[in-house]
């Protein structure tokens, strides 16, 4: 099971205590991630979408589950496999979306997943503003069912993704329930922040030109797509490693230092969305169809970013195939 980590130099391996592979942490990591007194009222996330049916255990077969997991992280629309999911349901939603109600403090973020995801925007923007010249924040939409985007329909059947044409991150929080129920992932608080941080990483790749310099050249273990995804994992790890530095207007850090159990939770999420693990659900693993990297690779690059910071996150784009 741990063989994949052997592809990396010793200094780049995930710490042994994080090598949870498919097993979620013994302590279910739903503890605090936000400081309860932090002011998160300034988040600019908006809610859009109405009336769509949430994909659940009884409504989606194995192929559908693979589509739901393979599309997330990031931006691969496989909803055609699901035979539905188009449209936004009944009602008319405002184009700009609505505010996330009752999302004012870190305590609110700890108690509710929509507020937690929305509030992460404050710490992410603060982190990247200090590190990218000319940084501009992405739009951030919490999807409730389904909503239109510049990349097609965002829904619970697509999962989290970043859409370059409208520079917006779309996340339906019901995706985390799917990870828990269908794949046994812990998908706790820090894992949810890892997924948001990964999507923000795609925005950084877009505005800095990396997506243009490393365009889609097909699939496979050495493809640009895999490299882009692994770099986004590294970016997420680098942010989580320093996320406690970002503070509200009163100087209160938005986020607390993660516990060991929470870090295992994030690494478990990285394992769950590895190409090899996803394909194993169908009984056949084909490396030439990889788009995001193996579970071991995703764990390792997240851990690399967490331990060594952004300076190491250019490496996935230029490393040899054997070093990815």
Phi and psi in degrees as a GROMACS rama.xvg file:
@    title "Ramachandran Plot"
@    xaxis  label "Phi"
@    yaxis  label "Psi"
@TYPE xy
-91.4569  6.42463  UNK-2
-57.1125  -36.8363  UNK-3
-59.5862  -30.5337  UNK-4
-67.5872  -17.6257  UNK-5
-68.5733  -12.9943  UNK-6
-73.325  -12.3208  UNK-7
-108.059  147.379  UNK-8
-56.7041  152.077  UNK-9
-54.3014  -38.3466  UNK-10
-69.4598  -14.5844  UNK-11
-104.318  1.52439  UNK-12
-75.9878  149.02  UNK-13
-62.4374  140.458  UNK-14
-51.8599  143.717  UNK-15
-55.1209  -35.3404  UNK-16
-68.9232  -14.6853  UNK-17
-96.7936  -3.89021  UNK-18
-79.0893  67.1764  UNK-19
-84.5704  -15.83  UNK-20
45.6919  -124.622  UNK-21
-82.8361  -3.41543  UNK-22
-97.3184  121.275  UNK-23
-66.7488  158  UNK-24
-57.564  148.939  UNK-25
-62.0611  -37.9187  UNK-26
-91.279  114.683  UNK-27
-65.1401  118.204  UNK-28
-88.0165  60.4725  UNK-29
-101.898  23.0869  UNK-30
-72.7244  -174.049  UNK-31
-65.4025  141.251  UNK-32
-118.693  -32.7237  UNK-33
-93.2393  147.38  UNK-34
-69.2657  125.972  UNK-35
-55.8633  -31.0096  UNK-36
-89.698  -1.32396  UNK-37
-66.4042  143.291  UNK-38
-90.3648  109.824  UNK-39
-110.33  14.3934  UNK-40
-67.0469  -16.7534  UNK-41
-84.1853  3.60803  UNK-42
-64.1354  144.986  UNK-43
-106.824  10.9631  UNK-44
-62.8915  149.245  UNK-45
-130.434  151.111  UNK-46
-99.8341  132.668  UNK-47
-139.135  150.945  UNK-48
111.128  140.875  UNK-49
-145.821  142.377  UNK-50
80.1826  -1.31568  UNK-51
-79.3078  152.931  UNK-52
-82.5425  133.37  UNK-53
-73.669  131.862  UNK-54
-69.027  129.098  UNK-55
-133.28  -177.094  UNK-56
-60.3408  -34.2039  UNK-57
-86.1349  -9.17592  UNK-58
-109.463  -5.99624  UNK-59
-133.596  127.281  UNK-60
-79.8947  -172.448  UNK-61
-60.2592  -43.6373  UNK-62
-61.1233  -40.1812  UNK-63
-64.4334  -40.638  UNK-64
-62.7227  -41.5236  UNK-65
-62.1345  -39.9531  UNK-66
-63.661  -40.6159  UNK-67
-64.6073  -36.7727  UNK-68
-85.5989  -37.3407  UNK-69
-71.9975  -29.3296  UNK-70
-72.3499  -30.5922  UNK-71
-64.9022  170.103  UNK-72
40.4271  45.6396  UNK-73
-177.878  127.798  UNK-74
76.9634  22.1543  UNK-75
-105.436  111.211  UNK-76
-86.7404  104.649  UNK-77
-108.393  19.8845  UNK-78
-67.5066  -18.4998  UNK-79
-60.804  -24.0167  UNK-80
-72.9167  -15.5162  UNK-81
-95.2223  -11.3588  UNK-82
64.4823  51.1849  UNK-83
152.847  -162.852  UNK-84
85.652  -4.61349  UNK-85
-78.5589  156.874  UNK-86
81.0855  166.044  UNK-87
-111.336  9.5347  UNK-88
81.8791  -168.475  UNK-89
-76.4452  161.539  UNK-90
89.8064  168.265  UNK-91
-120.268  123.418  UNK-92
-97.8633  144.428  UNK-93
-64.945  139.289  UNK-94
-58.7734  -35.665  UNK-95
-83.09  -9.69612  UNK-96
83.0582  175.274  UNK-97
-114.848  156.969  UNK-98
-68.0645  157.593  UNK-99
-82.334  107.332  UNK-100
-72.095  151.743  UNK-101
53.719  41.5183  UNK-102
-124.247  79.3777  UNK-103
-116.257  -30.7821  UNK-104
-129.355  166.516  UNK-105
-60.2964  -31.2355  UNK-106
-62.1289  -41.9628  UNK-107
-60.1185  -41.5449  UNK-108
-65.7504  -36.3151  UNK-109
-69.1683  -28.5847  UNK-110
-89.1329  -25.9991  UNK-111
-130.756  130.979  UNK-112
-66.1043  -37.6556  UNK-113
-64.9976  -40.495  UNK-114
-69.0204  -38.9498  UNK-115
-61.3249  -48.5701  UNK-116
-62.7942  -45.3406  UNK-117
-62.2183  -41.5646  UNK-118
-71.4125  -22.5875  UNK-119
-60.6912  -23.5977  UNK-120
-56.7725  -36.7271  UNK-121
-63.9181  -45.1219  UNK-122
-72.4715  -33.7964  UNK-123
-69.0677  -46.431  UNK-124
-62.4091  -41.575  UNK-125
-60.8702  -41.5884  UNK-126
-63.7972  -49.3055  UNK-127
-77.4922  -27.8164  UNK-128
-58.832  -34.0998  UNK-129
-81.8021  -7.71814  UNK-130
-126.373  -9.42237  UNK-131
-127.06  117.705  UNK-132
-62.1942  133.679  UNK-133
69.4587  24.9593  UNK-134
-56.8015  135.515  UNK-135
-126.683  135.272  UNK-136
-72.4714  145.126  UNK-137
-76.6619  161.141  UNK-138
-70.0152  159.228  UNK-139
-143.27  114.545  UNK-140
-117.706  124.832  UNK-141
-88.502  112.87  UNK-142
-84.1137  128.96  UNK-143
-113.335  88.0357  UNK-144
95.1397  -81.7882  UNK-145
-162.276  150.315  UNK-146
-156.796  153.552  UNK-147
-76.8592  147.943  UNK-148
-141.473  173.796  UNK-149
-70.5528  -5.17748  UNK-150
-119.066  18.3588  UNK-151
105.68  -163.475  UNK-152
-82.2173  129.263  UNK-153
-94.2512  130.597  UNK-154
-155.78  176.7  UNK-155
-68.4796  -10.3963  UNK-156
-90.9658  -2.5261  UNK-157
-108.252  -38.6978  UNK-158
88.9811  -179.082  UNK-159
-63.477  140.185  UNK-160
-158.698  161.664  UNK-161
-109.26  131.312  UNK-162
-107.964  107.643  UNK-163
-60.0646  -41.8869  UNK-164
-56.7302  -35.941  UNK-165
-109.677  9.98935  UNK-166
47.5704  52.9104  UNK-167
-136.82  141.323  UNK-168
-96.3918  133.286  UNK-169
-120.853  127.464  UNK-170
-139.203  126.916  UNK-171
-101.115  113.634  UNK-172
-60.0957  -17.5708  UNK-173
-66.6621  -14.1032  UNK-174
-59.1888  -35.7146  UNK-175
-66.0392  -35.7801  UNK-176
-63.8818  -38.4261  UNK-177
-62.2446  -42.8698  UNK-178
-59.1275  -39.4846  UNK-179
-71.0166  -47.9431  UNK-180
-78.4263  -37.1396  UNK-181
-96.8101  -26.6564  UNK-182
-121.55  1.80623  UNK-183
68.9306  17.3664  UNK-184
-72.6028  150.777  UNK-185
-69.8438  -42.7362  UNK-186
47.455  42.2031  UNK-187
-81.1088  -163.879  UNK-188
-58.7716  -47.2945  UNK-189
-73.1318  -33.2819  UNK-190
-60.4678  -38.4675  UNK-191
-64.2094  -39.9875  UNK-192
-68.4858  -35.443  UNK-193
-57.8427  -43.7579  UNK-194
-65.986  -41.6541  UNK-195
-63.3947  -44.4409  UNK-196
-61.2044  -36.4074  UNK-197
-61.9969  -44.7804  UNK-198
-64.4307  -39.6178  UNK-199
-61.2835  -35.3904  UNK-200
-59.2067  -35.9593  UNK-201
-66.3879  -35.6738  UNK-202
-63.7528  -41.3498  UNK-203
-61.5869  -42.2968  UNK-204
-61.0424  -35.6164  UNK-205
-71.3165  -48.823  UNK-206
-77.159  -18.9042  UNK-207
-93.2585  -5.36394  UNK-208
92.3626  0.984359  UNK-209
-65.5703  -35.5157  UNK-210
-62.731  -35.6338  UNK-211
-74.5394  -37.3793  UNK-212
-72.6462  -26.669  UNK-213
-125.158  70.6401  UNK-214
-72.6082  166.993  UNK-215
-57.4112  122.448  UNK-216
-125.585  29.3918  UNK-217
100.091  -165.803  UNK-218
-108.758  175.717  UNK-219
126.676  162.991  UNK-220
-66.0302  -20.7518  UNK-221
-111.115  14.938  UNK-222
-73.9242  159.298  UNK-223
-61.9471  -33.8075  UNK-224
-60.159  -45.6043  UNK-225
-62.8313  -42.5393  UNK-226
-62.2831  -42.4017  UNK-227
-62.7687  -42.0869  UNK-228
-66.2587  -41.439  UNK-229
-67.7028  -35.1538  UNK-230
-64.5492  -39.0899  UNK-231
-63.5811  -35.5714  UNK-232
-63.6017  -40.9663  UNK-233
-63.4971  -43.1313  UNK-234
-59.4366  -42.8942  UNK-235
-62.2367  -42.6985  UNK-236
-63.9076  -40.7871  UNK-237
-63.093  -40.6198  UNK-238
-65.4498  -47.5804  UNK-239
-62.0993  -33.5184  UNK-240
-64.8691  -22.9389  UNK-241
-126.814  15.2707  UNK-242
-67.621  -21.7989  UNK-243
-72.5716  -7.97791  UNK-244
-76.9733  -19.4382  UNK-245
-86.2367  129.782  UNK-246
-125.045  159.512  UNK-247
-80.8908  -174.79  UNK-248
-66.2181  -15.4567  UNK-249
-98.9192  5.53079  UNK-250
84.3041  8.16364  UNK-251
-85.3073  124.677  UNK-252
-59.3666  136.339  UNK-253
-62.9827  -40.5398  UNK-254
-122.632  150.068  UNK-255
-91.581  160.107  UNK-256
-63.035  129.006  UNK-257
-68.704  147.49  UNK-258
-83.192  168.156  UNK-259
-60.6028  -40.4167  UNK-260
-63.2994  -39.4985  UNK-261
-67.4992  -37.8507  UNK-262
-64.3451  -39.717  UNK-263
-62.0631  -36.3749  UNK-264
-59.9292  -45.8003  UNK-265
-64.7502  -42.0114  UNK-266
-67.436  -35.4922  UNK-267
-61.2814  -38.6812  UNK-268
-64.3741  -40.6438  UNK-269
-61.0136  -39.213  UNK-270
-62.8061  -45.3983  UNK-271
-59.73  -34.1742  UNK-272
-98.6909  15.3088  UNK-273
-70.0413  143.458  UNK-274
-56.9388  -43.7998  UNK-275
-64.7718  -40.3318  UNK-276
-65.9345  -41.4763  UNK-277
-61.6796  -46.4147  UNK-278
-69.3535  -28.04  UNK-279
-59.5871  -25.4172  UNK-280
-65.9769  -24.2382  UNK-281
-96.8268  -2.74022  UNK-282
88.1265  5.35553  UNK-283
-146.494  126.69  UNK-284
-111.433  122.173  UNK-285
-122.937  99.0506  UNK-286
-57.1003  -28.7037  UNK-287
-69.2676  -11.2559  UNK-288
-102.469  5.42439  UNK-289
-62.8752  140.844  UNK-290
-124.969  -17.1458  UNK-291
-127.704  -13.3987  UNK-292
103.144  159.624  UNK-293
-74.0533  166.851  UNK-294
-58.5085  -43.8578  UNK-295
-63.0896  -40.7237  UNK-296
-64.6636  -42.8609  UNK-297
-67.2496  -40.0058  UNK-298
-62.0068  -45.7113  UNK-299
-66.5486  -41.7755  UNK-300
-73.9964  -31.7249  UNK-301
-60.9186  -48.3541  UNK-302
-63.9811  -35.7789  UNK-303
-62.9643  -46.657  UNK-304
-62.1613  -41.658  UNK-305
-62.2318  -43.0644  UNK-306
-81.2549  -39.363  UNK-307
-110.441  -11.9966  UNK-308
85.0775  -173.501  UNK-309
-64.4703  -25.3363  UNK-310
-58.391  -24.2678  UNK-311
-92.3201  -7.90272  UNK-312
-81.2891  -4.14895  UNK-313
-79.6158  -18.4965  UNK-314
-62.13  -39.4399  UNK-315
-58.5455  -26.4377  UNK-316
-76.2434  -25.7206  UNK-317
-118.823  -8.52667  UNK-318
-65.7346  152.332  UNK-319
-66.0657  162.872  UNK-320
-57.4062  -38.0935  UNK-321
-72.103  -14.2611  UNK-322
-101.282  -4.9144  UNK-323
